[in-house]
Amino acid sequence: MATDAKLDRLSHDVAFVSGLMAQRAPFIVGELGPNIDPSMLHVYAALAEKKRRMIAERTRAALAQATARGVKLGNPHGASTHTRVGRTSL
């Protein structure tokens, strides 16, 4: 069963993609085509993993800067508000 997904959304690490390849799971990365060389797939998976790490680092840095400026992060009403509203809208 093939699924259409971006490689960087498929996994959080190269090991997962490698595991899929080792199990011969059929998948095609649309941007790379059906006949992509497995070594190139590993390279793209490694780049996707690096991209996710960089995004996480930038997000942490931005949140730290906002906190240093005095911005209060999070929902001021707490998560219970969302849970209660979600239950009533069913």
Sequence and secondary structure as in RCSB ss.txt:
>XXXX:A:sequence
MATDAKLDRLSHDVAFVSGLMAQRAPFIVGELGPNIDPSMLHVYAALAEKKRRMIAERTRAALAQATARGVKLGN
PHGASTHTRVGRTSL
>XXXX:A:secstr
      HHHH SSHHHHHHHHHTT     TTT TT  HHHHHHHHHHHHHHHHHHHHHHHHHHHHHHHTT   S 
TT HHHHHHHHHHT 
